[in-house]
Amino acid sequence: MSIIIMILLLSVLILVHEAGHFFAAKAFKMKVSKFGFGLPIGPTLWEK
């Protein structure tokens, strides 16, 4: 059970980290066409 909780917490940490990249790019008026989770081979959460 503790391994599952650790994986979930790590996933949330990665999601928040990637969202930081996304919002920093938006703050500097950069075009963002894709928001993904983790590595480039991971699932795309938002694409324009």
mmCIF file of the N, C-alpha and C atoms, coordinates in Angstrom:
data_MODEL
# 
_entry.id   MODEL 
# 
loop_
_atom_site.group_PDB 
_atom_site.id 
_atom_site.type_symbol 
_atom_site.label_atom_id 
_atom_site.label_alt_id 
_atom_site.label_comp_id 
_atom_site.label_asym_id 
_atom_site.label_entity_id 
_atom_site.label_seq_id 
_atom_site.pdbx_PDB_ins_code 
_atom_site.Cartn_x 
_atom_site.Cartn_y 
_atom_site.Cartn_z 
_atom_site.occupancy 
_atom_site.B_iso_or_equiv 
_atom_site.pdbx_formal_charge 
_atom_site.auth_seq_id 
_atom_site.auth_comp_id 
_atom_site.auth_asym_id 
_atom_site.auth_atom_id 
_atom_site.pdbx_PDB_model_num 
ATOM 1   N N  . MET A 1 1  ? 0.824  -1.200 0.000   1.00 0.00 ? 1  MET A N  1 
ATOM 2   C CA . MET A 1 1  ? 0.000  0.000  0.000   1.00 0.00 ? 1  MET A CA 1 
ATOM 3   C C  . MET A 1 1  ? 0.868  1.265  0.000   1.00 0.00 ? 1  MET A C  1 
ATOM 4   N N  . SER A 1 2  ? 1.970  1.230  0.746   1.00 0.00 ? 2  SER A N  1 
ATOM 5   C CA . SER A 1 2  ? 2.820  2.419  0.819   1.00 0.00 ? 2  SER A CA 1 
ATOM 6   C C  . SER A 1 2  ? 3.499  2.709  -0.519  1.00 0.00 ? 2  SER A C  1 
ATOM 7   N N  . ILE A 1 3  ? 3.735  1.677  -1.326  1.00 0.00 ? 3  ILE A N  1 
ATOM 8   C CA . ILE A 1 3  ? 4.336  1.893  -2.650  1.00 0.00 ? 3  ILE A CA 1 
ATOM 9   C C  . ILE A 1 3  ? 3.351  2.629  -3.555  1.00 0.00 ? 3  ILE A C  1 
ATOM 10  N N  . ILE A 1 4  ? 2.094  2.275  -3.487  1.00 0.00 ? 4  ILE A N  1 
ATOM 11  C CA . ILE A 1 4  ? 1.066  2.940  -4.300  1.00 0.00 ? 4  ILE A CA 1 
ATOM 12  C C  . ILE A 1 4  ? 0.940  4.406  -3.899  1.00 0.00 ? 4  ILE A C  1 
ATOM 13  N N  . ILE A 1 5  ? 0.948  4.676  -2.618  1.00 0.00 ? 5  ILE A N  1 
ATOM 14  C CA . ILE A 1 5  ? 0.869  6.058  -2.133  1.00 0.00 ? 5  ILE A CA 1 
ATOM 15  C C  . ILE A 1 5  ? 2.087  6.852  -2.598  1.00 0.00 ? 5  ILE A C  1 
ATOM 16  N N  . MET A 1 6  ? 3.261  6.235  -2.543  1.00 0.00 ? 6  MET A N  1 
ATOM 17  C CA . MET A 1 6  ? 4.477  6.916  -2.988  1.00 0.00 ? 6  MET A CA 1 
ATOM 18  C C  . MET A 1 6  ? 4.422  7.226  -4.481  1.00 0.00 ? 6  MET A C  1 
ATOM 19  N N  . ILE A 1 7  ? 3.934  6.294  -5.284  1.00 0.00 ? 7  ILE A N  1 
ATOM 20  C CA . ILE A 1 7  ? 3.806  6.522  -6.723  1.00 0.00 ? 7  ILE A CA 1 
ATOM 21  C C  . ILE A 1 7  ? 2.821  7.649  -7.003  1.00 0.00 ? 7  ILE A C  1 
ATOM 22  N N  . LEU A 1 8  ? 1.709  7.678  -6.290  1.00 0.00 ? 8  LEU A N  1 
ATOM 23  C CA . LEU A 1 8  ? 0.720  8.751  -6.463  1.00 0.00 ? 8  LEU A CA 1 
ATOM 24  C C  . LEU A 1 8  ? 1.304  10.110 -6.069  1.00 0.00 ? 8  LEU A C  1 
ATOM 25  N N  . LEU A 1 9  ? 2.012  10.166 -4.966  1.00 0.00 ? 9  LEU A N  1 
ATOM 26  C CA . LEU A 1 9  ? 2.623  11.430 -4.532  1.00 0.00 ? 9  LEU A CA 1 
ATOM 27  C C  . LEU A 1 9  ? 3.685  11.897 -5.520  1.00 0.00 ? 9  LEU A C  1 
ATOM 28  N N  . LEU A 1 10 ? 4.468  10.980 -6.038  1.00 0.00 ? 10 LEU A N  1 
ATOM 29  C CA . LEU A 1 10 ? 5.480  11.331 -7.021  1.00 0.00 ? 10 LEU A CA 1 
ATOM 30  C C  . LEU A 1 10 ? 4.831  11.826 -8.316  1.00 0.00 ? 10 LEU A C  1 
ATOM 31  N N  . SER A 1 11 ? 3.718  11.209 -8.689  1.00 0.00 ? 11 SER A N  1 
ATOM 32  C CA . SER A 1 11 ? 2.985  11.642 -9.886  1.00 0.00 ? 11 SER A CA 1 
ATOM 33  C C  . SER A 1 11 ? 2.458  13.063 -9.726  1.00 0.00 ? 11 SER A C  1 
ATOM 34  N N  . VAL A 1 12 ? 1.933  13.379 -8.554  1.00 0.00 ? 12 VAL A N  1 
ATOM 35  C CA . VAL A 1 12 ? 1.443  14.736 -8.296  1.00 0.00 ? 12 VAL A CA 1 
ATOM 36  C C  . VAL A 1 12 ? 2.603  15.728 -8.333  1.00 0.00 ? 12 VAL A C  1 
ATOM 37  N N  . LEU A 1 13 ? 3.737  15.353 -7.767  1.00 0.00 ? 13 LEU A N  1 
ATOM 38  C CA . LEU A 1 13 ? 4.906  16.218 -7.777  1.00 0.00 ? 13 LEU A CA 1 
ATOM 39  C C  . LEU A 1 13 ? 5.371  16.501 -9.210  1.00 0.00 ? 13 LEU A C  1 
ATOM 40  N N  . ILE A 1 14 ? 5.402  15.481 -10.060 1.00 0.00 ? 14 ILE A N  1 
ATOM 41  C CA . ILE A 1 14 ? 5.804  15.658 -11.456 1.00 0.00 ? 14 ILE A CA 1 
ATOM 42  C C  . ILE A 1 14 ? 4.804  16.532 -12.195 1.00 0.00 ? 14 ILE A C  1 
ATOM 43  N N  . LEU A 1 15 ? 3.510  16.322 -11.944 1.00 0.00 ? 15 LEU A N  1 
ATOM 44  C CA . LEU A 1 15 ? 2.469  17.122 -12.586 1.00 0.00 ? 15 LEU A CA 1 
ATOM 45  C C  . LEU A 1 15 ? 2.600  18.595 -12.226 1.00 0.00 ? 15 LEU A C  1 
ATOM 46  N N  . VAL A 1 16 ? 2.841  18.892 -10.960 1.00 0.00 ? 16 VAL A N  1 
ATOM 47  C CA . VAL A 1 16 ? 3.020  20.280 -10.517 1.00 0.00 ? 16 VAL A CA 1 
ATOM 48  C C  . VAL A 1 16 ? 4.283  20.875 -11.137 1.00 0.00 ? 16 VAL A C  1 
ATOM 49  N N  . HIS A 1 17 ? 5.336  20.084 -11.230 1.00 0.00 ? 17 HIS A N  1 
ATOM 50  C CA . HIS A 1 17 ? 6.584  20.559 -11.834 1.00 0.00 ? 17 HIS A CA 1 
ATOM 51  C C  . HIS A 1 17 ? 6.377  20.906 -13.310 1.00 0.00 ? 17 HIS A C  1 
ATOM 52  N N  . GLU A 1 18 ? 5.716  20.033 -14.044 1.00 0.00 ? 18 GLU A N  1 
ATOM 53  C CA . GLU A 1 18 ? 5.464  20.277 -15.464 1.00 0.00 ? 18 GLU A CA 1 
ATOM 54  C C  . GLU A 1 18 ? 4.512  21.461 -15.662 1.00 0.00 ? 18 GLU A C  1 
ATOM 55  N N  . ALA A 1 19 ? 3.554  21.627 -14.764 1.00 0.00 ? 19 ALA A N  1 
ATOM 56  C CA . ALA A 1 19 ? 2.651  22.773 -14.839 1.00 0.00 ? 19 ALA A CA 1 
ATOM 57  C C  . ALA A 1 19 ? 3.430  24.070 -14.624 1.00 0.00 ? 19 ALA A C  1 
ATOM 58  N N  . GLY A 1 20 ? 4.478  24.026 -13.802 1.00 0.00 ? 20 GLY A N  1 
ATOM 59  C CA . GLY A 1 20 ? 5.327  25.190 -13.606 1.00 0.00 ? 20 GLY A CA 1 
ATOM 60  C C  . GLY A 1 20 ? 6.009  25.607 -14.898 1.00 0.00 ? 20 GLY A C  1 
ATOM 61  N N  . HIS A 1 21 ? 6.491  24.633 -15.663 1.00 0.00 ? 21 HIS A N  1 
ATOM 62  C CA . HIS A 1 21 ? 7.079  24.929 -16.970 1.00 0.00 ? 21 HIS A CA 1 
ATOM 63  C C  . HIS A 1 21 ? 6.034  25.557 -17.894 1.00 0.00 ? 21 HIS A C  1 
ATOM 64  N N  . PHE A 1 22 ? 4.843  24.989 -17.890 1.00 0.00 ? 22 PHE A N  1 
ATOM 65  C CA . PHE A 1 22 ? 3.756  25.465 -18.747 1.00 0.00 ? 22 PHE A CA 1 
ATOM 66  C C  . PHE A 1 22 ? 3.397  26.915 -18.428 1.00 0.00 ? 22 PHE A C  1 
ATOM 67  N N  . PHE A 1 23 ? 3.182  27.220 -17.155 1.00 0.00 ? 23 PHE A N  1 
ATOM 68  C CA . PHE A 1 23 ? 2.772  28.573 -16.772 1.00 0.00 ? 23 PHE A CA 1 
ATOM 69  C C  . PHE A 1 23 ? 3.905  29.587 -16.915 1.00 0.00 ? 23 PHE A C  1 
ATOM 70  N N  . ALA A 1 24 ? 5.150  29.142 -16.725 1.00 0.00 ? 24 ALA A N  1 
ATOM 71  C CA . ALA A 1 24 ? 6.280  30.045 -16.949 1.00 0.00 ? 24 ALA A CA 1 
ATOM 72  C C  . ALA A 1 24 ? 6.368  30.421 -18.427 1.00 0.00 ? 24 ALA A C  1 
ATOM 73  N N  . ALA A 1 25 ? 6.165  29.451 -19.309 1.00 0.00 ? 25 ALA A N  1 
ATOM 74  C CA . ALA A 1 25 ? 6.188  29.738 -20.746 1.00 0.00 ? 25 ALA A CA 1 
ATOM 75  C C  . ALA A 1 25 ? 5.053  30.685 -21.120 1.00 0.00 ? 25 ALA A C  1 
ATOM 76  N N  . LYS A 1 26 ? 3.870  30.449 -20.575 1.00 0.00 ? 26 LYS A N  1 
ATOM 77  C CA . LYS A 1 26 ? 2.734  31.334 -20.844 1.00 0.00 ? 26 LYS A CA 1 
ATOM 78  C C  . LYS A 1 26 ? 2.989  32.745 -20.317 1.00 0.00 ? 26 LYS A C  1 
ATOM 79  N N  . ALA A 1 27 ? 3.642  32.857 -19.165 1.00 0.00 ? 27 ALA A N  1 
ATOM 80  C CA . ALA A 1 27 ? 3.929  34.169 -18.581 1.00 0.00 ? 27 ALA A CA 1 
ATOM 81  C C  . ALA A 1 27 ? 4.874  34.979 -19.463 1.00 0.00 ? 27 ALA A C  1 
ATOM 82  N N  . PHE A 1 28 ? 5.760  34.302 -20.194 1.00 0.00 ? 28 PHE A N  1 
ATOM 83  C CA . PHE A 1 28 ? 6.688  34.968 -21.097 1.00 0.00 ? 28 PHE A CA 1 
ATOM 84  C C  . PHE A 1 28 ? 6.179  35.011 -22.523 1.00 0.00 ? 28 PHE A C  1 
ATOM 85  N N  . LYS A 1 29 ? 4.870  34.782 -22.698 1.00 0.00 ? 29 LYS A N  1 
ATOM 86  C CA . LYS A 1 29 ? 4.190  34.889 -24.000 1.00 0.00 ? 29 LYS A CA 1 
ATOM 87  C C  . LYS A 1 29 ? 4.742  33.915 -25.051 1.00 0.00 ? 29 LYS A C  1 
ATOM 88  N N  . MET A 1 30 ? 5.181  32.748 -24.594 1.00 0.00 ? 30 MET A N  1 
ATOM 89  C CA . MET A 1 30 ? 5.652  31.730 -25.521 1.00 0.00 ? 30 MET A CA 1 
ATOM 90  C C  . MET A 1 30 ? 4.474  30.867 -25.957 1.00 0.00 ? 30 MET A C  1 
ATOM 91  N N  . LYS A 1 31 ? 4.521  30.381 -27.178 1.00 0.00 ? 31 LYS A N  1 
ATOM 92  C CA . LYS A 1 31 ? 3.465  29.512 -27.684 1.00 0.00 ? 31 LYS A CA 1 
ATOM 93  C C  . LYS A 1 31 ? 3.655  28.111 -27.116 1.00 0.00 ? 31 LYS A C  1 
ATOM 94  N N  . VAL A 1 32 ? 2.632  27.590 -26.475 1.00 0.00 ? 32 VAL A N  1 
ATOM 95  C CA . VAL A 1 32 ? 2.667  26.244 -25.920 1.00 0.00 ? 32 VAL A CA 1 
ATOM 96  C C  . VAL A 1 32 ? 1.608  25.429 -26.637 1.00 0.00 ? 32 VAL A C  1 
ATOM 97  N N  . SER A 1 33 ? 2.038  24.415 -27.355 1.00 0.00 ? 33 SER A N  1 
ATOM 98  C CA . SER A 1 33 ? 1.083  23.625 -28.128 1.00 0.00 ? 33 SER A CA 1 
ATOM 99  C C  . SER A 1 33 ? 0.743  22.300 -27.461 1.00 0.00 ? 33 SER A C  1 
ATOM 100 N N  . LYS A 1 34 ? 1.516  21.909 -26.452 1.00 0.00 ? 34 LYS A N  1 
ATOM 101 C CA . LYS A 1 34 ? 1.309  20.600 -25.847 1.00 0.00 ? 34 LYS A CA 1 
ATOM 102 C C  . LYS A 1 34 ? 1.669  20.632 -24.371 1.00 0.00 ? 34 LYS A C  1 
ATOM 103 N N  . PHE A 1 35 ? 0.850  20.015 -23.538 1.00 0.00 ? 35 PHE A N  1 
ATOM 104 C CA . PHE A 1 35 ? 1.154  19.862 -22.111 1.00 0.00 ? 35 PHE A CA 1 
ATOM 105 C C  . PHE A 1 35 ? 1.116  18.379 -21.805 1.00 0.00 ? 35 PHE A C  1 
ATOM 106 N N  . GLY A 1 36 ? 2.275  17.836 -21.443 1.00 0.00 ? 36 GLY A N  1 
ATOM 107 C CA . GLY A 1 36 ? 2.371  16.404 -21.186 1.00 0.00 ? 36 GLY A CA 1 
ATOM 108 C C  . GLY A 1 36 ? 2.729  16.121 -19.752 1.00 0.00 ? 36 GLY A C  1 
ATOM 109 N N  . PHE A 1 37 ? 2.769  14.855 -19.440 1.00 0.00 ? 37 PHE A N  1 
ATOM 110 C CA . PHE A 1 37 ? 3.050  14.387 -18.092 1.00 0.00 ? 37 PHE A CA 1 
ATOM 111 C C  . PHE A 1 37 ? 4.290  13.509 -18.132 1.00 0.00 ? 37 PHE A C  1 
ATOM 112 N N  . GLY A 1 38 ? 5.384  13.973 -17.508 1.00 0.00 ? 38 GLY A N  1 
ATOM 113 C CA . GLY A 1 38 ? 6.591  13.159 -17.432 1.00 0.00 ? 38 GLY A CA 1 
ATOM 114 C C  . GLY A 1 38 ? 7.428  13.234 -18.689 1.00 0.00 ? 38 GLY A C  1 
ATOM 115 N N  . LEU A 1 39 ? 7.898  12.103 -19.147 1.00 0.00 ? 39 LEU A N  1 
ATOM 116 C CA . LEU A 1 39 ? 8.768  12.029 -20.319 1.00 0.00 ? 39 LEU A CA 1 
ATOM 117 C C  . LEU A 1 39 ? 7.985  12.307 -21.595 1.00 0.00 ? 39 LEU A C  1 
ATOM 118 N N  . PRO A 1 40 ? 8.690  12.628 -22.689 1.00 0.00 ? 40 PRO A N  1 
ATOM 119 C CA . PRO A 1 40 ? 7.998  12.894 -23.963 1.00 0.00 ? 40 PRO A CA 1 
ATOM 120 C C  . PRO A 1 40 ? 7.165  11.717 -24.465 1.00 0.00 ? 40 PRO A C  1 
ATOM 121 N N  . ILE A 1 41 ? 7.466  10.514 -24.004 1.00 0.00 ? 41 ILE A N  1 
ATOM 122 C CA . ILE A 1 41 ? 6.679  9.360  -24.437 1.00 0.00 ? 41 ILE A CA 1 
ATOM 123 C C  . ILE A 1 41 ? 5.431  9.162  -23.578 1.00 0.00 ? 41 ILE A C  1 
ATOM 124 N N  . GLY A 1 42 ? 5.294  9.970  -22.535 1.00 0.00 ? 42 GLY A N  1 
ATOM 125 C CA . GLY A 1 42 ? 4.137  9.865  -21.647 1.00 0.00 ? 42 GLY A CA 1 
ATOM 126 C C  . GLY A 1 42 ? 2.876  10.414 -22.308 1.00 0.00 ? 42 GLY A C  1 
ATOM 127 N N  . PRO A 1 43 ? 1.751  10.293 -21.624 1.00 0.00 ? 43 PRO A N  1 
ATOM 128 C CA . PRO A 1 43 ? 0.486  10.762 -22.197 1.00 0.00 ? 43 PRO A CA 1 
ATOM 129 C C  . PRO A 1 43 ? 0.420  12.279 -22.304 1.00 0.00 ? 43 PRO A C  1 
ATOM 130 N N  . THR A 1 44 ? -0.222 12.758 -23.370 1.00 0.00 ? 44 THR A N  1 
ATOM 131 C CA . THR A 1 44 ? -0.448 14.191 -23.552 1.00 0.00 ? 44 THR A CA 1 
ATOM 132 C C  . THR A 1 44 ? -1.744 14.544 -22.843 1.00 0.00 ? 44 THR A C  1 
ATOM 133 N N  . LEU A 1 45 ? -1.684 15.513 -21.937 1.00 0.00 ? 45 LEU A N  1 
ATOM 134 C CA . LEU A 1 45 ? -2.873 15.903 -21.187 1.00 0.00 ? 45 LEU A CA 1 
ATOM 135 C C  . LEU A 1 45 ? -3.654 17.000 -21.895 1.00 0.00 ? 45 LEU A C  1 
ATOM 136 N N  . TRP A 1 46 ? -2.945 17.826 -22.665 1.00 0.00 ? 46 TRP A N  1 
ATOM 137 C CA . TRP A 1 46 ? -3.596 18.928 -23.375 1.00 0.00 ? 46 TRP A CA 1 
ATOM 138 C C  . TRP A 1 46 ? -2.807 19.213 -24.635 1.00 0.00 ? 46 TRP A C  1 
ATOM 139 N N  . GLU A 1 47 ? -3.480 19.344 -25.750 1.00 0.00 ? 47 GLU A N  1 
ATOM 140 C CA . GLU A 1 47 ? -2.811 19.643 -27.016 1.00 0.00 ? 47 GLU A CA 1 
ATOM 141 C C  . GLU A 1 47 ? -3.665 20.597 -27.820 1.00 0.00 ? 47 GLU A C  1 
ATOM 142 N N  . LYS A 1 48 ? -3.013 21.547 -28.475 1.00 0.00 ? 48 LYS A N  1 
ATOM 143 C CA . LYS A 1 48 ? -3.735 22.558 -29.244 1.00 0.00 ? 48 LYS A CA 1 
ATOM 144 C C  . LYS A 1 48 ? -3.302 22.492 -30.685 1.00 0.00 ? 48 LYS A C  1 
# 
